[in-house]
Amino acid sequence: MKKLLLSLLACLFLLAGCSPESRLPENYAVGVVRTSGSRADSDILYFDETLQQTGFSHFRYAGLGHLFYPPFVFEDTLCLVPEGPANRKDAKTVLTLDLESLAQKTYPLDRTAIYSACADEAALYAASNLNGQSFVSRLNREDGSVAEAVYDGVYISLVYPHRGLLCAFAEESAPSGTRCRLLLLDPETLAERASADISGLGSGVYSAAVEGDTLYFAPMNDAQGGWNAVVGIYDAATGETGTISFPQPVFRILCADGLLYASHGNPVTGEGSALSVYDPAAGETVTYDLGMWPGQIALGEGCLYVMDDSRIVRFDLRTMERLAEAAIPLDAGEYLSGVFAR
């Protein structure tokens, strides 16, 4: 009887949130998340390289994903947070999607207002905040068990894995202004191994990327509270920090083939249409006008996918020539919250 009960619980653990209305594709190159903040009705739409839709996954969640937090991809696993209705944010779940089989799995987490989520081979990690406390939660990928670290009077804006550690970007009020730190946590125990003061670089880190030993991160605001046109650098080998300056404020970053891609589309105002490519080896930056607002970006094979508020566009990664475009229909109350490449 006990074994039967455990089997039933395992099935519910795997299938919660999945809807039989889904039509999975035989092939796809990119996925776009379409959701609603007011009703439990969301989809991931799949497109091929020509941006013809090939299928979709349907979810009984409101607020699937967030424009500030692109879907996180680790190897063949996509990690995404269904927030729940905008006035409650009580879905208390972290969702994964196998990018090959498109199998879904949900991990219960008894926290409201979950936002940032990421993964490594052993666990999922998520940040949440309530009543002046921030929580960093570790969810075991095998059995769903949860461990947590609690931070009083601290806002954790982003969690991100790097070189066997979990990086957490922390902000707290201080007499001299906002104090910002990069916390380096043990990914199993969540104990703090080291930290770096990044207050001089800015605050509001919602985007990060890794290339080798280097962790890049984008503080949205500068020390005076304006939009920030720098990307921070943390070298895991030396523990040193630094910055890269860009011609416009930076909001999203990605790395591929030794290059850093930085978008300049403001997710708060919906303004901007530029993207810069920085070559660390040459110390050179080239900036392109995409002719559209880059709400989120994703790197595919030889291409860049850009999502604005109602469409997905494919660009050549070398020339930034527009190759394909697809408008995405939106019903009242629906919006696009994320894009990812296979």
Protein Blocks (a to p, Z undefined) as FASTA:
>chain_A
ZZmmmmmmmmmmmmgoiafkbccdfbdfbdcddddfkbccdddddddfkopafbdcdddd
eheajfklccddehjaccdddebjfklopnopacdddfklopacddddddehifbdcddf
kbccddddeehiacdddddfklopacddddehiacfbdcdeehiacdddddddfkbccdd
dddddfklopafbdcdfklnoghiabdcdehjbccdddfbdfkopacfbdcdddfknopa
cddddfbdcfbdcdeehiacddfbdfklopajbdcdddfknopacdddehiacfbacdde
hiacdddfkbccdddfklopafbdcdddddehiacfbdcdZZ
